[in-house]
Amino acid sequence: MTDQRNMFMAIVLSMIILFGWDYFFAIDPPPPELDATVGQGLAAPSADAALPMAQGLAAAIADPAADRTTAISTSKRARINTESLHGSMPLTGLRFDDLTLAKYQETNDPDSAEITLFSPANAPSPYYAEIGWLSADPTAALPSSDTTWSTVQMAPQLSTDKPLVMTWDNDAGLTFKRTVTIDENYLFTVFDEVKNNTSAAVSLFPYGLVARTDTPDIQGFFILHEGPLGVFDETLKEVDYDDLKDTPLETISSTGGWVGFTDKYWLAVLAHDQDQEIEAAFRYSNPASRDRYQTDFRTKNAIVVEPGMTAGAKTYLFAGAKEVELLDGYTETLGIKRFDLAIDFGWFYFLTKPFFYCLIWLQGVLGNFGLAILGLTVGLRLLLFPLANKQFRAMTKLKKLQPEMKKLQEKYSDDRTRMNQELMELYKREKANPAAGCLPILIQIPIFFALYKVLFVTIEMRHEPFYGWINDLSAPDPTSIFNLFGLIPIDLPSFLAIGAWPIIMGITMFLQQKLNPAPTDPMQAKIMSFLPLI
């Protein structure tokens, strides 16, 4: 019975490691109490400098355009065109509300549509970013979502070698200028300037927000976070959509950091001067009976513009694919703190990120991501061979003792205490340790779980082909035993998609089980034999 208890103990501990780590050990910093109010869609991080209400927002959400293209066509726009991004910005409001990813398609068909990231407020699924100024003076005339900006360009366009420069005069002594640049990837740099032509100093607060209407379709898998997130004082904060509905406002103070939304592969976040103190927030509202989520920041200290002077603020917007090397590069060049945490490497970060870079290196050497996965798996198996060998020897010794163990169990079936004493004497005499086979398993489980997580969350596997019928390593095996692996031309429901690779895995698992000693309990042995099938 001792070996059975050890086996069940190993299973329980394994489940705790696999399923309970984030729940039991993740610690979120408690947000400080701030004086905050929630408005209709757009709300304020603090009462003294409220984020402006988007005029007509509720009406746009309640009566959206028929499709995204129609919504975009309702406003005059500046075109965005780079190797990585396509889209446009409305000259009224200067929101980032039309972006598609030029290098990523909906399917692995090269002619399929580009991934859509941002859409306007009057589109069927609004998702956009907004950057601007706030003032503690409610009468101050500041740029808003209804402000029409001016440009000297006849056909305004933003590209990697052509910045977009826009101006607006509030007719009250303040002139606003915005310069938007974009790199060859997915990073916008927004430099806002204010010229004060009045006779009094003006105090302004830079702000930024990312807003999303309607809850997006998410995988809902426990090892992957999709939703609002940010890094504050170098600590990651993740908020689920459902949790934000239950707690419609969460506020955080931080020095530097970034805030936004993440999907499995795509990211939209804002970052300000990393040396500035900010007040950030996660918000939920329900205008026109539609879910609306918002992440935002506002600088804690105002920028004071003296009479006759000009002052400015720089904000970064990342809107694109979560490529690890790219995010690491922005941390090094721009100082955006812990930017790689936008990828959900989890609590095994110290394993998952090195595994990722090993995969990238192997992919470059072998020329195929599938071969890189196989190569890394084999390499890990070789590194762990001493542990696996110790486990195998321990189980082999127990297997040889099974006949004697069975005799003792039968002999002392009515006296469990005596039976356990005799079993312990047997183990001591033969120098066998039932727990010796469990510890190596517990050490190996986190390592291979970390490898699985890397394969699950990184975009580099998306639409990557292998060989034969596998044309997307990030998707399930497309074949099924129920249509003879494609020989019978019928479509099957997803729960019947038991393909060739899962079957091969079940067979190899069954063969591995045969190398290990079977449980002495007949019922337990039957349960274990069914695991490969399950």
Disulfide bonds with the S-S distance in Angstrom:
none
